[in-house]
């Protein structure tokens, strides 16, 4: 993966664009947390399995889809922390804590 990958690879560019739109949608709206950690982890696992199912259905090269998934996942995690801190006003310690 190169820095120019989103421009050279249309599917990765579209995935990054969807990620950014989704991140701003989540950050700019009032959200509530899961009732407890187990439910939160359960939803996370369901979403990850759904993403892998989507990749298996929409990519002819599964390895390329998995690489795109990893890139967008890391970008999403970083963007969530940055927006949570700058836009949401949460401390980095709170965002990076386990509870």
Backbone bond lengths (Angstrom), bond angles and torsions (degrees), N, CA, C in turn:
res aa  C-N    CA-C-N  psi(-1)  N-CA   C-N-CA  omega(-1)  CA-C   N-CA-C  phi
1 X - - - 1.450 - - 1.530 109.03 -
2 X 1.299 115.40 130.49 1.458 120.26 178.66 1.526 109.16 -112.35
3 X 1.314 115.03 171.65 1.462 120.43 178.54 1.519 110.29 -64.09
4 X 1.316 117.57 -29.89 1.465 122.30 -178.93 1.527 112.47 -86.57
5 X 1.317 117.70 2.38 1.464 120.95 -175.80 1.524 113.70 -54.78
6 X 1.347 120.54 -44.29 1.472 118.34 179.86 1.523 113.57 -60.94
7 X 1.346 117.77 -31.92 1.462 120.10 178.51 1.518 111.44 -77.29
8 X 1.332 116.94 -33.23 1.459 120.91 -177.26 1.523 112.35 -83.88
9 X 1.304 117.30 -27.99 1.461 121.92 -176.15 1.523 108.64 -115.67
10 X 1.318 116.79 107.50 1.467 121.52 -174.23 1.531 112.75 -61.05
11 X 1.341 117.82 -39.89 1.457 119.37 -178.37 1.526 111.64 -64.50
12 X 1.322 117.45 -40.31 1.465 120.22 177.84 1.520 109.95 -66.84
13 X 1.319 117.40 -40.61 1.471 120.75 177.52 1.518 112.00 -60.81
14 X 1.322 116.98 -41.31 1.465 121.22 178.23 1.524 110.21 -66.14
15 X 1.326 117.37 -42.31 1.469 120.86 179.43 1.522 110.91 -62.61
16 X 1.330 117.78 -41.34 1.469 121.34 178.00 1.525 110.04 -65.96
17 X 1.320 117.69 -40.50 1.466 120.68 177.83 1.531 110.92 -62.04
18 X 1.334 117.55 -44.86 1.466 121.33 176.88 1.521 110.90 -61.01
19 X 1.327 116.41 -40.62 1.462 120.81 178.83 1.522 110.68 -59.54
20 X 1.310 117.14 -47.24 1.467 120.81 -177.95 1.520 110.83 -64.05
21 X 1.312 117.65 -44.61 1.467 120.78 178.08 1.528 110.25 -61.52
22 X 1.319 117.27 -44.19 1.466 120.87 -179.91 1.523 111.20 -65.23
23 X 1.321 117.69 -42.48 1.465 121.29 179.44 1.525 110.80 -59.65
24 X 1.315 117.32 -47.41 1.466 119.24 -179.74 1.521 111.00 -67.34
25 X 1.329 117.38 -32.53 1.466 119.98 175.97 1.510 111.91 -64.42
26 X 1.325 116.63 -41.85 1.463 120.67 179.78 1.525 110.82 -71.40
27 X 1.314 116.95 -45.87 1.464 120.78 -176.43 1.532 111.08 -66.92
28 X 1.319 117.54 -36.94 1.464 119.84 -174.81 1.528 113.11 -83.48
29 X 1.323 117.79 -5.99 1.463 119.25 179.27 1.523 109.56 -112.80
30 X 1.308 115.57 158.59 1.463 120.32 178.01 1.524 108.36 -75.30
31 X 1.305 116.58 121.93 1.455 121.49 179.52 1.523 109.69 -117.85
32 X 1.309 115.44 158.04 1.452 119.95 176.22 1.522 108.24 -119.00
33 X 1.300 115.65 150.73 1.461 119.17 -179.41 1.525 110.02 -83.84
34 X 1.304 114.79 165.33 1.467 120.67 175.81 1.529 108.61 -64.79
35 X 1.334 117.17 153.75 1.467 119.74 -178.08 1.526 113.85 -61.06
36 X 1.336 116.98 -32.32 1.462 120.56 175.50 1.529 109.50 -154.62
37 X 1.318 115.23 173.98 1.458 120.79 -174.83 1.530 111.67 -61.96
38 X 1.326 117.89 -40.53 1.460 120.63 -177.55 1.530 111.54 -62.07
39 X 1.319 117.52 -41.43 1.465 120.79 178.48 1.536 109.67 -66.10
40 X 1.316 117.07 -42.40 1.463 121.05 178.17 1.516 111.98 -60.17
41 X 1.324 116.57 -45.26 1.466 120.46 178.46 1.527 110.35 -66.43
42 X 1.324 116.69 -37.48 1.460 120.23 177.38 1.521 112.12 -60.33
43 X 1.344 116.43 -46.75 1.463 120.14 177.72 1.525 110.81 -63.10
44 X 1.324 116.88 -40.46 1.461 120.99 178.52 1.525 110.14 -59.28
45 X 1.328 117.18 -45.88 1.466 121.37 -179.93 1.527 110.65 -63.69
46 X 1.335 117.30 -42.68 1.465 120.81 178.70 1.528 110.60 -61.13
47 X 1.339 117.44 -44.25 1.459 120.27 179.19 1.534 111.43 -65.16
48 X 1.325 117.95 -39.10 1.464 120.47 179.02 1.533 110.37 -66.33
49 X 1.328 117.45 -41.60 1.469 120.24 177.32 1.526 111.21 -64.79
50 X 1.329 116.57 -39.52 1.468 120.17 177.07 1.528 110.61 -63.70
51 X 1.323 117.18 -39.56 1.466 120.53 178.31 1.526 110.37 -64.13
52 X 1.325 116.94 -42.73 1.467 120.30 178.83 1.527 111.07 -65.74
53 X 1.323 117.49 -37.72 1.465 120.97 175.62 1.528 110.10 -63.06
54 X 1.336 117.01 -44.44 1.458 121.31 177.77 1.524 110.69 -59.22
55 X 1.322 116.67 -43.50 1.464 120.71 179.09 1.526 110.04 -61.25
56 X 1.320 116.42 -44.64 1.463 119.05 -178.66 1.524 112.50 -64.34
57 X 1.330 117.36 -27.49 1.457 121.24 -179.30 1.527 113.55 -88.04
58 X 1.333 117.36 -27.34 1.468 118.98 -171.63 1.528 114.93 -108.24
59 X 1.320 118.45 -15.37 1.465 121.00 -179.65 1.525 109.23 -106.13
60 X 1.325 116.04 132.68 1.460 118.93 174.42 1.528 109.98 -77.23
61 X 1.334 117.02 -30.02 1.461 122.63 176.10 1.531 107.60 -106.61
62 X 1.330 116.69 100.62 1.468 122.02 -175.78 1.522 111.28 -60.56
63 X 1.334 117.81 -37.86 1.466 120.65 -179.87 1.527 111.12 -61.79
64 X 1.312 116.52 -39.34 1.462 120.47 177.49 1.528 109.52 -65.20
65 X 1.313 117.31 -41.27 1.459 121.09 177.50 1.512 112.19 -62.07
66 X 1.330 117.25 -41.32 1.464 121.37 178.09 1.529 110.26 -65.40
67 X 1.329 117.59 -40.84 1.476 120.25 176.64 1.518 110.34 -61.48
68 X 1.327 117.41 -43.95 1.461 120.61 177.19 1.527 110.69 -60.83
69 X 1.329 116.65 -42.52 1.452 121.79 178.78 1.533 110.99 -58.80
70 X 1.325 116.51 -45.46 1.465 120.68 -179.07 1.522 110.56 -64.27
71 X 1.331 117.28 -44.59 1.472 121.25 179.61 1.526 110.23 -60.72
72 X 1.321 117.00 -48.75 1.469 120.67 -177.47 1.524 110.65 -68.87
73 X 1.325 118.16 -34.78 1.459 121.36 177.82 1.533 110.62 -62.97
74 X 1.328 116.59 -47.60 1.473 120.64 179.75 1.520 110.11 -65.01
75 X 1.328 117.02 -45.00 1.467 120.54 177.60 1.524 111.03 -59.50
76 X 1.324 117.27 -41.85 1.456 121.81 179.46 1.513 112.30 -64.56
77 X 1.338 116.74 -40.61 1.463 120.43 179.08 1.529 110.59 -63.91
78 X 1.317 116.27 -45.32 1.469 120.36 179.09 1.527 110.51 -64.70
79 X 1.321 117.09 -45.77 1.461 121.21 -179.88 1.528 111.39 -62.84
80 X 1.317 117.61 -37.63 1.460 121.17 177.88 1.523 111.60 -62.36
81 X 1.324 115.90 -43.16 1.463 120.06 179.68 1.525 110.49 -67.07
82 X 1.321 116.48 -45.80 1.473 120.25 -179.56 1.529 110.85 -62.34
83 X 1.328 117.91 -48.70 1.464 120.40 -179.51 1.528 111.66 -68.09
84 X 1.319 117.12 -37.08 1.461 119.68 177.25 1.514 111.85 -61.69
85 X 1.325 115.81 -37.03 1.470 120.23 179.64 1.528 111.75 -77.49
86 X 1.330 116.60 -50.46 1.465 120.04 -174.17 1.526 113.02 -78.78
87 X 1.315 117.84 -41.07 1.455 121.55 -175.42 1.530 111.25 -93.60
88 X 1.325 115.47 -43.67 1.462 120.01 -177.48 1.515 114.18 -80.97
89 X 1.325 116.50 -18.57 1.455 120.52 178.53 1.518 114.47 77.16
90 X 1.321 118.60 18.63 1.458 121.67 178.10 1.522 109.33 -86.39
91 X 1.324 116.22 146.01 1.465 119.29 177.80 1.530 108.66 -72.88
92 X 1.335 115.27 153.33 1.460 119.37 178.23 1.526 110.64 -62.57
93 X 1.331 116.66 -34.84 1.457 120.45 178.49 1.534 110.36 -61.85
94 X 1.329 116.61 -42.24 1.462 120.60 178.45 1.521 112.02 -67.26
95 X 1.329 116.76 -40.86 1.459 120.48 -179.84 1.522 112.73 -67.77
96 X 1.315 117.23 -32.16 1.455 120.86 -176.22 1.528 113.25 -97.89
97 X 1.334 117.27 3.81 1.462 119.98 -179.96 1.521 110.83 -78.74
98 X 1.303 115.68 163.85 1.459 120.74 -179.14 1.513 112.20 -83.24
99 X 1.303 117.98 -21.35 1.468 119.46 -177.02 1.512 111.04 -130.50
